[in-house]
Amino acid sequence: MPQPRDVDESFLALPLSALTEAALTRAVDLGCEHADLRVERIRTQSISLRDARLEALTDGEDLGLAVRVVHEGTWGFAAGVVLTAAEAVRLAEQAVAVAQVSAAVASDRVELAPEPPHEGSWVSAYDVDPFEVPDAEKTGLLTEWSERLLAADGVEHVQSGCTHVKEQKYYADTAGTRTRQQRVRIHPVFDALTVDRATGAFESMRTLAPPVGRGWEFVTGGHWDWDGELAEIPELLREKTKAPSVDPGRYDLVVDPSNLWLTIHESVGHATELDRALGYEAAYAGTSFATVDKLGSLRYGSPLMQVTGDRTVEHGLSTIGWDDEGVEAQRWDIVRDGVLVGYQVDRNTARLGGMTRSNGCAFADSPHHVPVQRMANVSLQPAADGPDLAGLIGGVGRGIYVVGDKSWSIDMQRYNFQFTGQRFYRIEGGELAGQLRDVAYQATTTDFWGSMRAVGGPSTYRLGGAFNCGKAQPGQVAPVSHGCPAALFEGVSILNTVQEGGR
């Protein structure tokens, strides 16, 4: 059993205490009500192969420090790359100058929800640091698996790759918090393509393995059945090319967690970010139909719908020890028994929403960016005594089983949407009856979740997610996971994407 890890000594050896003393002392001397310092080192590696040949291998590191202040009720921020006490002082002074200029146009006074001081270290749950695995070993395994796919009948091209990230953060503030943390995440992917030479038509099939908060052991350690999935993709792809096009209409849907996570992300995760609900993201990311006047009364979905925000779940992409405002990680209810009961907040939006404490949703994707309110691991909970997947499918007379995510579209209030998937299967008389093509499901958020008639049990639960959730201006990306069971939805509108496209 691997021993618990510590934050890398090479990061702890940076002059963290000296930077803290210099920046925070100067900020207090300049009259700041609050000041915080972040020192971050983020290493990213992406490996990309096309047809089993290395296409690109990129290695990047982002190292720097940031000072954020509240001066006379206004935010100020400055960042740099030189890790010296003199630079920390300069950044504190620059942050105050920014606040003084911004005060003329600030519409709301910044008041941070209180948070007790914290001291400690936290490291995410992983066994093998991918940056300690030789590049040749990583590319060799990806090449071998790509060649296996290419050798199968009908597979014309294979795009494959793996991205992994190690993120290290130190945070300190004038309230006395001092935290050090390190987390690792990884996303391997294989995408097979077949082409009909007679017609020029093509179809693709991608692995369902999600990005996870693990290390290289996710590829080699038995946490995912890579051999089994790679072996079945060619036959599934051949079946997909021969599948009939769907007849549009209303169907009962059994949605696999490999698809449902994205629907949760777009229609629940983003909709329950409090800054959106308050209108602070309207210029770029949009607003939300789930406005604050509806808290405690909005019927978001059926009484079976239990959704939590969670910054603590093991291997979650949004799992942390403390957020980028020094708030300890928490778990809380967002939808309870189908009713909206909570939001995702940071320390400033918590006060704006009338809350007494942040639930730890501040994050910056770089030492050069200011923290903004970002998504927790927002997850639909399984039913303790719910059916397995076969039980869900067995209860459907005429329907469709949806597997894997693909394209999606949702409006700026997170209300009207449509989603496609990797694979769709007809359900007839409680059994799968072959694949379908050209399927998209369409609904409003409340109608869709209101149509949920059965929620799978714990055996159907899985974490999905993405590395690249976008938000803010300048734009930032954040990793986030969404857990969910398989679930049954009644009478959902199904579109034929070919017909809708006028083809």
N, C-alpha and C positions, 0 to 999 in steps of 0.2 A: 504494500500500500504506500503510494507516494506520501512523503511528509508535507505538512503545510508549508507553503512558501512564504518568504518575506519579500518586501519590495527590494528590487535589485540594489545592491550596495553602490553601484556606479551612479545611480540617481540620488541616493541618500547622501553621497559624498559631495554633491553640489552645495554651494554656500547658502543653504536654505535659511538658517538662523540669521545670518548677517543681512540677507536681503529683507527678511521680515522686519528686523529691528530698524533698518534704514527707512524702508517705505512707510511703515505704519507710524513710526515716531514723527516723521515729517508731515504725514497727513494730519495727525492730531495737532501738531504745532500750527498747521494752517487752518484749524477750526472745523475739521470734518466731523460730522456726527457718526459716520461709519466709514471704515476703509477695510479693504481686503486685498490680499496678494495671492496670485496663483503662479506657480512655476510648473511648467508642463514639458514632458518629452513624449512625443507620439511617433512611433515607428510603424510604417506601413510597407508591406511587400505584396505585389501582385504578380502572379505568374499566369501567362496566357499562351495556350497552344491552339493551333489550327491544323487539323488533320494529323495529329500526333507529332507535329513539329513545333518547337518553341518559337513563338511569335514575339513575345516580349517578357522581360523580367525586370520589374522596376522596384527599386528600393528607395524609400524616402524617410527623412526624419525631420520633425518640426520641434524645435526647442526654443523656449522663450519664457518671459515673465510678463505678467499683467498686473496693473494696479487699478482698482475700481474704488470710487469714493462716493459718498453722499455729502455734498457741501451745500449748506443752506437749503436743504430740501430738494436738491437737483443732482442727478447722476453725472459723474465724470469718469472717464476711462482713458487709459493709455497703456501701450504695450511695447516691448522691445525684445532684443535678442542678446544683449550684453548682460551677463550675470555678475554684476558688480554692485556694491553698496551705493556707489555714486550714481549709477544708472537707476537704481531703485528710487533714490531720492528725486532724481530728475523726472521719473515717470509719475511719482506722487504729485509733484508740482504741476506737471502737464495735465494730469487728471483733474486737479482743482481748477486749472485755467479753463479746461473744457467745460466743467460744471458752471463756472462763472459766465461763460459765453452762452451756454444753453439755458441759463435761468431766464433769459428774456423771452424765450418761446415755450418754456415748460408749462404745460396746462395743469398738471397735478403735482402736488408735493409728494416726494418719495418718503414713505413710512414703512419700514421693514417690520414684518411680523417677528416677534421675539423668538429666539432659539438659544437654548442653553449652550455654553461652550463645550467643545468636544476635543479630546486628545487621543490619538491612536493611529494604527495602521490597519489597512484592509487590502487583501489580495483576492481576486476572483478565483473560482474553482476550475483549475486546469492542471494537467499532469505534465505535458511536454511542451516546453516553450518552442513554438514553430521557428523562432529566429535562431535557435540553437541546433536545428536540423540542417545539415548541409544542403545547399541549393540543388546539387546534383541528385541527392536522394529524393527531394521533393519533385523535381521535374521528371526524374526517372519513373516514379510511380504514376504520375499523371500521364506520361507518355505511354506506359504499359497499358493503362486502363483505356486510354483513347484508342490505341491500336486494337484492343479487344472489340471495341464498338465498331471500328472501321472494317474489321474483318467479317462482320455479320452481313448477310444478304440484304441488299436494299439500302444500306446506310452509305450515303454518298459523301457526307462531310461530318466532321465532329469538331465542335468548338468546346474547349475545356479550359479550366483554370482554377486558381485558388487565390483568395485574398486573405491575409491575416494582419492583425493589428495588435500592437502592444501600446497601451496608454498608461502613462504614469503622471500623477498629479500630486502636488503639494498645495495645501490651502492654509492660509492664516488670516485672522481678522482681529479687529480692535476689541472684540468681546472676549478674546482669549482662546479661540479655537485654533488647533494645530493638527492637521490631518495629512496622512500620506497614504496613497493608494495606487494600486496597479491592477489592470485588467487586460485580459487577452481574449480575442475573438477571431473566428475563422469562418470562411465560406468557400467550400469547394463546389464546383458545378460542372456538369457535362451536358452538352446539348447536341443531339443527333439529328441530322437532316436527310430526308429522302426526296428524290426528284423523279417525277414522271416524265421520261424522255419524250414521250409521244405528245403530251399536252403542255409540258412546261410547268405543271402544277407541282407544288412542293408542300411538305408537312414537316414539322419538327416535334421533338419530344425531349423534355429536359428532366434531369433528375429532380426528385422531390426533397432531397436532403436540405434542411434549412441552414441558414447561418446560425451559429451558436456561440455562447460564451465558454468555449473550450479551447484546448490547444491542439497540437498535431495528432493527439490520440483520437480525435474525432475521425481522422482518416484511417488510422491503422489499428485502433484499439477496440473494435467491435461495438462501438456506440451506434453505428449505422450499418445496415447490410448492403455495402457497396457491391459486393460480388453479385448478390441477388438482383439488385436494381439494374445494374449494368447488363446483366444477362437477359432481363425481360424487356428492356427498352426496344430492341430491334423488332421483336414480335408485336409489341404494342403499337409501334410505329406503323408496321405493315397493316395491322388491323385498322388503324385510324385512317389510312389512305383509302381503304375500301368501305369505310362506314358510310351509311346514308346520311344525308343532310337532314337536320331536325325540322319537323313541322312546327311552326310557331303556335303558341297557345299558352294555356295555363297548366302547369304540372306541379306535382309534389316533388320537392327536392330533398335529397339527402346530401348534405355538403360535408366533405371531408375536411379535417383540420388543415390540410395542406392548401386548401382554397379559402376556408372561412377566416383564417387569420388576417388576410388582407381586407376582407369586408369589415372585420372588426376595426382594423387600423384606420380605414378611411371613414367609416360611418359612425364609429363610437370614439375611437382614440382621438382623432382630430376634433370632433364635435364637442368633446368635453375638456378641451384645453381652455382654461378660464380666460386667458388673454384674447382668444378668438371670440368667446362668448361676450366679452366686454367691448369688442370692436377694435382692439389694438392691432390685429393682424389684417384688417380689412384691405389695406392698400396692396398687399401681396398675396398672402395665403387665404384670405377670405374671412368670413365671420362664421357663425353657427346658428342653426335653428334652435339649439338647446340653450336658450338665453336664461340669465340668472333669475328672472321672475318666475321661471318654471321649475326651479329647484324644489324638489319634494312633491311635485304634482304632475310633472310630465310623464305620461304613459309611453315610455321608450319602447317597450316590447311586451311580450307575454309574461305572465307571472313566473315562468320558468327561467327568465333571464336574470342571471346574477353575474355582474361584471365588477372586477376589482382592478385598481391600480396597484402596482407592486414594484418596488425598487429592491426587493430582497430575494426574489426567487432564484434558486441555484441555476446557473448557466444562462440566465436571461441576458440579453444584449444591453438592456437598460439598467441592469443590476449594479449597484454601487454600495460603498460604505457610507459616504456622505455626498451630497450634491455640490455644485460649484458655488453655493452660498453657505456651505458648512452645515447644512441641515441633514440630520441622520436619516438613513433610508427607512421607509415605512411601507405598510400595506393598508389599503382602505377601500371602502365600497364606492363605486361610481353609479352602478345601477343595482338596486335591490328589489327583488320580486317584480321586476319589469319597470320600476319607477326610478327616475333620475334623482340621485341623492348626493352626488359629489362631483367635484371637478379635480383636475390636475392644476396645481398652483406652485408658484415660487413665493419668495418672501414679500414681494411688493404686491403681486396680484392677490395674495391671501388677504391682505388688508383691504384691498379694493372690493373683494368679495365678502367682506364681513367675517372672515375667518380669523381665529386666534393664533394659528400656526400654519406654516408652510408644510406641504407633504413631500417636499424635497425634489422638485421637478425643474431645477435650474441646471443648465448644461451649456458649455461652450465647446465647440469642436476643435479649438486651437487656442494656444496661448495669446494669439493676436485678435481674438474675437471676444466680445462681451457676452457673458452668460445670458441666455434667454430662457423663457419657460418652455421646456421640452417634455416629450411624452414619456411616461412610465411604461413598464410592461403591463399593458392593458389586456386583460384576459377574461374570457367567458368561462365560468366554472362548470365542471361536469356535475351531473346529478349523482349523488352517492349511490343510489340504487338503479341508475339508468341502464338502458340496454347496451349491448355491444353493437358493433357495426352491422353484423348479420341481423340482429334484432331490429335495428332501425330500418334496414332495407326490406326485411320481411314484413313490415307493417305497411308497405306501399303497394297499392294495386297498379297504378300507372304513374310513373315518375322518371326522374333522372338523378343519377349519382354523379356528383361533381368532384373531380380530383385535380389538385395542383392549381397554382395561380398563373395568370398570364396578363392580359391587358385589363384595364379598368377605366372608368370615367365617373366622376362625381362632381356635383355643382359646388359653388363656392360657399354654400351654407351647409354642406354635408348632408343633403336631404334627398335629392334625386340621383340615382346611380344606375350603372350597369357594369357587370363583371363577366369575364370569360374564364377559361381554365385550360389546363393541359389536356385533360381527358374527360369525356362525358359518356356515361353508360345508360342505356335504356333500362328501366325497371318495369318488369311485367309480372304481375302476380307474385310480388315479393321476391323476385329473383332478377339478377343481372342478365340482360339479353343482348349483349354486344354494344359496341361503341357507336356514338353519334358524332356528327361534325357540325361546325358552324353555329355553336350554341353560345348564347349570352343570356344571363338572367337580369331582369330589370325591376326596380321597385323604388319606393320611397323608404327612407330609413325606418320610420315607425311602422309602416305597413309590413316591411320585411321581417323585422324583429317581432312584430305582433303576430306574425303567422307561424312562429316557432312552436311546434306542437310536441316535440320530444327532444330531449337532450341526452346525448350518450353518457355512459358511465365513465369512470376513471380509466378503464382499459382503452378508451378511444381518444384520450387527451394527449395533446402534443404541442410543443412550443414551435411556432413559426416565427418569421420576422424578416427584417431587412437591415442592411448596413447604412442605407442612404435616404432616410426620411428628411425631406427638405423643408426649411422654414427660414424666416427672418430676412432682413435686408441690412447689410450684405448677407448673402445666402450662407447658411450653415447646413451641414448634414449630421444626423445623429443615428446611432444604432438603436433598435428597439425590437423586442420580442412580444409576441401575442400568443398566449396559450388558449386552446379551446378543444372541446370534444367534437366529434361528429354530431350533427343535429339535423332534425327533420323540419322542413318548412312546407306549409300547405298552400297550394294554389298560387304559385309564383309565376309571373309573366315571363315567358321564354321567347326570345327573338331569334330569327335566323340571320346571322351576321352577313351572309352573302346577299340575301334579299335586301337587308337594310342598307347595304352598300351600293345597291343599284346594279349588282352584277348578275 
